[in-house]
């Protein structure tokens, strides 16, 4: 059993000045299990009590090269000696924009931001300005950041749907979201071309954008079915709708050119963050020149820290490594090895399971069918998954215990790490099944 004495003490003191003792709701695991971290290096992290974990959360995806990669850190350290923010532009912004465009040819122009939330917020504003329409389509189970326009989920009660699949009811996931913006959200099931085509035909004159995660990064990494992204592209072309692809999680992770390269579908606007800075706060939105040139011409975008020297240095170094070394190939190879080991171990239990996702971000579900949408996620055995991952965490392997989040793979993951992970999975399964 891991000792969390120092984390417990920190929680008690932090809760006096920070709501729930944390600065993000998703870092709160409970008064007895919330952890405080000391450091990270490569594929490993250490908490304040000295417990070491193989990290499959990676800050929810950013540390694609591994924590504290020396090449990225050294570039940042060197850059910040000349200052950080000036309320003016830096030459390095052009270098990063050119590198990003070279990796993602559909991205002809770029603006920088500080988080995925900012990137999707600005991109959605641009799509509305360009089309002179206000509504947008999003899909059940997808996540696009923390601004009010996108904080919606299907109506659920006791983990089961209470709205019809043909016409899902979108509800805000937080108090404080103005009721006035509810009517701007059209929520549809993912991987359902028939419903998308029908709704787009009915409401095209009102729809500014179709906002889509190409891989459902906040729903266990459900993959697009063949033809799904192509259908979105065709619908947008037919009705003058902006195809807005949210690559905050898939960008530079599933391929050097992201999901657009992997699936061969180009969007009008794309958002990036997470992996593009290897843990430093940087994001971007970009796309076709015709759209992006509207920015600054009546469409506002800005931010004190946008394009700051630290973030630009981190992005330039990270993208250079991903573009010009075999880091991403190694990462994908390690992901495939881990998937194979997971499948072998899970197969021996006799339990129904499936591996969901891409080698760079994936998970396993206890379910009989390969999932294609959010409603499939609801039917998986969440309780069993949580028990197994809790056991793995006690054994020094740290996935996100919430089935919504996939396992993220870094280029620093070793075969020894994979072997330790496999042993932790096998031991946790055995422990859980004995108790059932």
C-alpha positions as CSV (number, residue, x, y, z in Angstrom):
1,X,0.0,0.0,0.0
2,X,1.4,3.4,-1.0
3,X,2.0,5.9,1.8
4,X,0.4,9.3,1.1
5,X,1.2,11.0,4.4
6,X,2.6,14.2,2.9
7,X,-0.1,14.4,0.3
8,X,-2.7,14.2,3.1
9,X,-1.1,17.0,5.0
10,X,-0.8,19.1,1.9
11,X,-4.5,18.5,1.1
12,X,-5.6,19.7,4.5
13,X,-3.6,22.9,4.2
14,X,-4.4,23.5,0.5
15,X,-8.1,23.1,1.1
16,X,-8.1,26.2,3.2
17,X,-7.0,28.4,0.3
18,X,-7.9,26.4,-2.8
19,X,-11.4,25.0,-3.4
20,X,-11.0,21.2,-2.9
21,X,-7.3,21.8,-2.4
22,X,-6.6,21.9,-6.2
23,X,-6.6,24.3,-9.1
24,X,-8.5,22.0,-11.5
25,X,-11.6,20.0,-10.6
26,X,-10.1,17.0,-12.3
27,X,-7.1,16.9,-9.9
28,X,-9.3,16.2,-7.0
29,X,-9.5,12.5,-6.3
30,X,-10.9,12.8,-2.7
31,X,-9.6,13.9,0.7
32,X,-7.6,10.6,1.2
33,X,-6.4,10.0,-2.4
34,X,-5.6,13.4,-3.9
35,X,-1.9,13.4,-4.7
36,X,0.6,16.2,-4.9
37,X,3.5,15.8,-7.3
38,X,7.2,16.5,-6.8
39,X,8.8,15.9,-10.1
40,X,8.7,14.0,-13.4
41,X,11.3,12.7,-15.8
42,X,10.8,10.6,-18.9
43,X,7.8,8.3,-18.5
44,X,8.0,8.5,-14.7
45,X,6.7,10.8,-12.0
46,X,7.2,11.0,-8.2
47,X,4.8,12.3,-5.7
48,X,5.8,14.3,-2.5
49,X,5.8,11.1,-0.5
50,X,8.5,9.6,-2.9
51,X,6.1,7.1,-4.6
52,X,7.2,6.5,-8.2
53,X,4.7,5.8,-11.0
54,X,4.9,5.0,-14.7
55,X,2.8,7.8,-16.0
56,X,0.1,7.2,-18.6
57,X,-1.7,10.5,-17.9
58,X,1.2,12.7,-19.1
59,X,-0.7,15.8,-17.9
60,X,-3.7,14.5,-20.0
61,X,-1.5,14.2,-23.1
62,X,1.1,17.0,-23.4
63,X,4.3,15.3,-22.4
64,X,4.6,13.4,-25.7
65,X,8.4,13.1,-25.5
66,X,8.3,12.4,-21.7
67,X,8.5,14.7,-18.8
68,X,11.3,17.3,-18.7
69,X,12.8,16.4,-22.0
70,X,16.3,18.0,-21.9
71,X,16.1,19.1,-25.6
72,X,12.9,21.1,-25.0
73,X,13.9,22.4,-21.6
74,X,17.3,23.6,-22.8
75,X,15.7,25.5,-25.7
76,X,13.2,27.2,-23.2
77,X,16.0,28.0,-20.7
78,X,18.1,29.6,-23.4
79,X,15.2,31.5,-24.9
80,X,13.9,33.1,-21.6
81,X,17.2,34.7,-20.9
82,X,16.1,37.4,-23.3
83,X,12.7,38.0,-21.6
84,X,9.3,36.4,-21.9
85,X,6.5,38.8,-23.0
86,X,6.7,42.3,-24.6
87,X,3.2,43.0,-26.0
88,X,4.9,42.8,-29.4
89,X,5.7,40.0,-31.8
90,X,8.8,37.7,-31.8
91,X,10.6,36.4,-34.9
92,X,10.2,32.9,-33.4
93,X,6.5,33.0,-33.9
94,X,7.0,32.9,-37.7
95,X,9.3,29.9,-37.4
96,X,6.9,27.9,-35.3
97,X,4.0,28.8,-37.6
98,X,6.0,27.8,-40.7
99,X,7.0,24.5,-39.0
100,X,3.4,23.8,-38.1
101,X,2.2,24.5,-41.6
102,X,4.9,22.3,-43.1
103,X,3.7,19.4,-40.9
104,X,0.0,20.1,-41.5
105,X,-0.3,21.3,-45.2
106,X,-4.0,22.3,-44.8
107,X,-3.0,24.9,-42.2
108,X,-2.1,27.8,-44.3
109,X,-2.1,30.4,-41.6
110,X,-1.9,30.2,-37.8
111,X,-2.6,32.2,-34.7
112,X,-1.2,31.2,-31.3
113,X,-3.1,30.8,-27.9
114,X,-2.3,29.4,-24.5
115,X,-4.6,26.4,-24.1
116,X,-7.0,24.2,-26.0
117,X,-9.9,26.0,-24.5
118,X,-8.7,29.3,-26.0
119,X,-8.0,27.7,-29.4
120,X,-11.5,26.2,-29.8
121,X,-13.1,29.4,-28.4
122,X,-11.4,31.6,-31.0
123,X,-11.8,29.2,-33.8
124,X,-15.6,29.0,-33.2
125,X,-15.8,32.7,-33.1
126,X,-14.0,32.9,-36.5
127,X,-16.3,30.3,-38.0
128,X,-19.4,32.3,-36.9
129,X,-18.0,35.5,-38.3
130,X,-17.1,33.9,-41.6
131,X,-20.5,32.2,-42.1
132,X,-22.7,34.9,-40.5
133,X,-24.4,32.0,-38.6
134,X,-24.5,31.2,-34.9
135,X,-25.3,27.6,-34.2
136,X,-22.9,24.7,-34.4
137,X,-22.9,20.9,-34.2
138,X,-21.0,19.0,-31.6
139,X,-21.1,15.3,-30.9
140,X,-22.1,13.3,-27.8
141,X,-19.2,12.5,-25.5
142,X,-16.7,14.9,-27.0
143,X,-14.8,17.6,-25.1
144,X,-13.7,20.9,-26.5
145,X,-12.5,22.9,-23.5
146,X,-13.8,25.0,-20.6
147,X,-15.6,27.9,-22.3
148,X,-19.4,28.1,-21.9
149,X,-20.3,27.5,-25.6
150,X,-18.9,23.9,-25.5
151,X,-19.6,22.7,-22.0
152,X,-22.5,20.5,-22.9
153,X,-23.3,16.8,-22.6
154,X,-26.1,14.5,-23.5
155,X,-28.9,14.3,-20.9
156,X,-28.0,11.3,-18.7
157,X,-29.7,9.9,-15.6
158,X,-28.0,7.1,-13.6
159,X,-25.6,6.4,-16.5
160,X,-28.4,5.8,-19.0
161,X,-29.6,8.1,-21.7
162,X,-32.9,9.9,-21.2
163,X,-33.0,11.6,-24.7
164,X,-33.7,10.0,-28.0
165,X,-30.7,9.1,-30.2
166,X,-32.2,10.8,-33.2
167,X,-32.6,14.1,-31.3
168,X,-30.2,14.2,-28.3
169,X,-30.9,16.8,-25.6
170,X,-27.8,18.8,-24.8
171,X,-27.5,20.0,-21.2
172,X,-24.8,22.2,-19.6
173,X,-22.2,20.3,-17.5
174,X,-21.9,23.2,-15.0
175,X,-23.9,25.7,-13.1
176,X,-23.3,29.3,-14.3
177,X,-23.6,28.7,-18.0
178,X,-26.2,31.1,-19.4
179,X,-29.4,29.5,-20.6
180,X,-29.5,31.9,-23.5
181,X,-26.7,30.0,-25.3
182,X,-28.3,26.6,-25.0
183,X,-30.2,27.0,-28.3
184,X,-26.9,27.5,-30.2
185,X,-25.8,23.9,-29.6
186,X,-26.9,21.1,-31.8
187,X,-25.8,17.8,-30.3
188,X,-25.7,14.7,-32.4
189,X,-24.4,11.1,-32.0
190,X,-20.9,10.4,-33.2
191,X,-20.2,8.1,-36.2
192,X,-23.8,8.5,-37.5
193,X,-23.7,9.8,-41.0
194,X,-27.5,9.4,-41.6
195,X,-28.4,11.6,-38.7
196,X,-25.8,14.2,-39.5
197,X,-26.9,14.5,-43.1
198,X,-30.6,14.8,-42.1
199,X,-30.0,17.5,-39.5
200,X,-27.6,19.5,-41.7
201,X,-30.2,19.5,-44.5
202,X,-32.9,20.8,-42.1
203,X,-30.8,23.5,-40.4
204,X,-27.9,24.4,-42.6
205,X,-28.9,28.0,-42.9
206,X,-28.2,28.3,-39.1
207,X,-25.1,26.2,-38.7
208,X,-21.7,28.0,-38.7
209,X,-19.5,25.0,-37.9
210,X,-19.3,21.3,-37.3
211,X,-16.9,20.9,-34.3
212,X,-15.4,17.4,-34.1
213,X,-12.7,15.5,-32.3
214,X,-11.5,13.1,-35.0
215,X,-10.7,10.6,-32.3
216,X,-12.9,10.9,-29.2
217,X,-10.1,11.8,-26.8
218,X,-12.4,12.3,-23.8
219,X,-14.4,9.2,-24.4
220,X,-11.9,6.4,-24.3
221,X,-10.4,7.3,-27.7
222,X,-13.2,6.0,-29.9
223,X,-12.1,6.0,-33.5
224,X,-14.0,7.3,-36.4
225,X,-15.7,4.7,-38.6
226,X,-14.7,4.5,-42.2
227,X,-16.3,7.3,-44.1
228,X,-17.4,9.3,-41.0
229,X,-14.9,12.2,-41.3
230,X,-15.4,12.2,-45.1
231,X,-19.2,12.6,-44.5
232,X,-18.6,15.6,-42.3
233,X,-16.3,17.1,-45.0
234,X,-19.0,16.5,-47.7
235,X,-21.8,18.0,-45.6
236,X,-19.7,21.1,-44.9
237,X,-18.9,21.5,-48.5
238,X,-22.5,21.1,-49.6
239,X,-24.0,23.6,-47.1
240,X,-21.2,26.2,-46.7
241,X,-20.4,25.1,-43.1
242,X,-17.0,25.3,-41.6
243,X,-15.4,22.0,-40.7
244,X,-13.7,22.7,-37.4
245,X,-11.4,19.8,-36.4
246,X,-10.4,19.8,-32.7
247,X,-6.9,18.2,-32.7
248,X,-6.0,19.4,-29.2
249,X,-5.4,15.8,-28.3
250,X,-4.6,14.1,-31.6
251,X,-2.4,16.9,-33.1
252,X,1.2,15.6,-33.7
253,X,0.4,12.5,-31.7
254,X,-1.4,10.1,-34.1
255,X,0.8,11.3,-37.0
256,X,3.2,14.1,-37.7
257,X,0.4,15.9,-39.5
258,X,-2.2,14.8,-36.9
259,X,-5.5,13.2,-37.7
260,X,-5.8,15.1,-41.0
261,X,-2.8,13.1,-42.2
262,X,-3.8,9.8,-40.5
263,X,-7.4,9.8,-42.0
264,X,-6.7,11.8,-45.2
265,X,-9.4,14.4,-44.5
266,X,-8.7,18.2,-44.4
267,X,-10.7,20.6,-42.3
268,X,-11.3,24.3,-42.8
269,X,-10.0,25.2,-39.3
270,X,-8.0,23.1,-36.9
271,X,-7.1,23.6,-33.2
272,X,-3.9,22.3,-31.5
273,X,-2.4,22.3,-28.0
274,X,-1.2,19.5,-25.7
275,X,1.6,17.7,-27.5
276,X,2.9,20.7,-29.4
277,X,4.8,22.0,-26.4
278,X,5.7,18.9,-24.4
279,X,4.1,20.3,-21.3
280,X,4.6,24.0,-21.8
281,X,1.4,26.0,-22.2
282,X,1.0,26.6,-25.9
283,X,-1.9,26.2,-28.4
284,X,-2.8,27.3,-31.8
285,X,-5.7,27.5,-34.3
286,X,-5.2,27.7,-38.0
287,X,-6.6,26.7,-41.4
288,X,-7.4,28.0,-44.8
289,X,-6.1,31.4,-45.7
290,X,-9.5,32.6,-46.7
291,X,-10.8,32.1,-43.2
292,X,-7.7,33.0,-41.2
293,X,-7.3,36.4,-43.1
294,X,-10.6,37.5,-41.4
295,X,-8.7,37.6,-38.1
296,X,-7.8,41.2,-37.4
297,X,-10.3,42.3,-40.0
298,X,-13.2,42.7,-37.7
299,X,-12.6,39.3,-35.9
300,X,-10.8,39.8,-32.7
301,X,-8.1,37.5,-31.3
302,X,-5.5,38.3,-28.7
303,X,-4.1,37.5,-25.3
304,X,-1.2,38.8,-23.1
305,X,0.6,35.5,-23.2
306,X,-0.1,34.5,-26.8
307,X,3.1,33.7,-28.6
308,X,5.3,34.3,-25.5
309,X,8.9,33.3,-25.8
310,X,8.8,30.4,-23.5
311,X,5.9,28.7,-25.3
312,X,7.3,29.4,-28.8
313,X,10.7,28.0,-27.8
314,X,9.0,24.9,-26.4
315,X,6.8,24.4,-29.5
316,X,9.7,25.0,-31.9
317,X,11.9,22.4,-30.2
318,X,9.1,19.8,-29.7
319,X,7.8,20.1,-33.3
320,X,11.3,19.9,-34.6
321,X,11.9,16.6,-32.7
322,X,8.6,15.1,-33.8
323,X,9.1,16.2,-37.4
324,X,12.7,15.2,-37.9
325,X,13.4,12.2,-35.6
326,X,11.9,8.8,-35.1
327,X,10.3,9.8,-31.7
328,X,6.8,9.4,-33.0
329,X,7.6,6.1,-34.6
330,X,9.1,4.8,-31.4
331,X,6.0,6.0,-29.5
332,X,3.6,4.2,-31.8
333,X,5.7,1.0,-31.6
334,X,5.6,1.1,-27.8
335,X,1.9,1.7,-27.9
336,X,1.4,-1.4,-30.1
337,X,3.5,-3.5,-27.7
338,X,1.5,-2.4,-24.7
339,X,-1.8,-3.0,-26.5
340,X,-0.7,-6.6,-27.4
341,X,0.3,-7.3,-23.8
342,X,-2.9,-5.9,-22.5
343,X,-4.9,-8.0,-24.9
344,X,-3.0,-11.2,-24.0
345,X,-3.5,-10.7,-20.2
346,X,-7.2,-9.7,-20.5
347,X,-7.9,-12.6,-22.8
348,X,-6.8,-15.1,-20.1
349,X,-9.4,-13.8,-17.7
350,X,-12.3,-14.8,-19.9
351,X,-13.9,-11.4,-19.4
352,X,-15.4,-9.6,-22.3
353,X,-13.1,-6.7,-23.3
354,X,-12.0,-4.6,-26.2
355,X,-8.9,-2.3,-26.9
356,X,-10.1,1.1,-28.0
357,X,-8.1,3.8,-29.8
358,X,-4.8,4.5,-31.6
359,X,-1.4,3.2,-30.4
360,X,-0.6,6.7,-29.1
361,X,-3.8,7.1,-27.0
362,X,-6.0,4.2,-26.1
363,X,-7.6,2.2,-23.3
364,X,-9.3,-1.1,-22.6
365,X,-13.0,-1.5,-21.9
366,X,-14.9,-4.3,-20.2
367,X,-17.6,-4.7,-22.8
368,X,-18.6,-7.2,-25.5
369,X,-18.7,-4.9,-28.5
370,X,-16.3,-2.5,-30.1
371,X,-17.6,1.0,-29.3
372,X,-18.5,3.5,-31.9
373,X,-20.2,6.3,-29.9
374,X,-20.8,7.7,-26.4
375,X,-23.8,5.5,-25.7
376,X,-21.5,2.5,-26.0
377,X,-19.3,4.0,-23.4
378,X,-22.2,4.2,-21.0
379,X,-22.7,0.4,-21.2
380,X,-19.2,-0.6,-20.4
381,X,-18.3,-1.9,-17.0
382,X,-17.0,1.3,-15.4
383,X,-16.8,-0.1,-11.8
384,X,-14.6,-3.0,-12.8
385,X,-12.3,-0.8,-14.8
386,X,-11.9,1.6,-11.8
387,X,-11.1,-1.3,-9.4
388,X,-8.5,-2.6,-11.8
389,X,-6.8,0.8,-12.3
390,X,-6.9,1.5,-8.6
391,X,-4.9,-1.7,-8.1
392,X,-2.5,-0.7,-10.8
393,X,-1.9,2.7,-9.2
394,X,-1.1,1.0,-5.9
395,X,1.5,-1.0,-7.9
396,X,3.2,2.1,-9.3
397,X,1.4,2.4,-12.7
398,X,-0.7,5.5,-13.2
399,X,-3.5,5.6,-15.8
400,X,-6.4,7.9,-15.4
401,X,-8.9,5.9,-13.3
402,X,-11.8,7.6,-15.1
403,X,-12.7,5.5,-18.2
404,X,-13.3,8.7,-20.2
405,X,-9.6,9.4,-20.4
406,X,-7.3,7.2,-22.6
407,X,-3.9,6.0,-21.7
408,X,-1.3,8.4,-23.2
409,X,2.0,7.0,-24.5
410,X,5.2,9.0,-24.5
411,X,8.4,8.4,-26.6
412,X,10.2,7.9,-23.3
413,X,8.3,4.8,-22.4
414,X,10.6,1.8,-22.4
415,X,10.0,-2.0,-22.8
416,X,10.9,-2.4,-19.2
417,X,8.1,0.0,-18.3
418,X,5.7,-2.0,-20.5
419,X,6.7,-5.2,-18.8
420,X,6.1,-3.6,-15.4
421,X,2.7,-2.3,-16.6
422,X,1.7,-5.7,-17.8
423,X,2.6,-7.3,-14.5
424,X,0.7,-4.6,-12.6
425,X,-2.4,-5.2,-14.8
426,X,-2.2,-9.0,-14.3
427,X,-1.8,-8.7,-10.5
428,X,-4.6,-6.2,-10.2
429,X,-7.0,-8.3,-12.3
430,X,-6.2,-11.3,-10.2
431,X,-6.8,-9.4,-7.0
432,X,-10.1,-7.9,-8.2
433,X,-11.5,-11.2,-9.6
434,X,-10.6,-13.1,-6.4
435,X,-12.7,-10.6,-4.4
436,X,-15.7,-10.8,-6.7
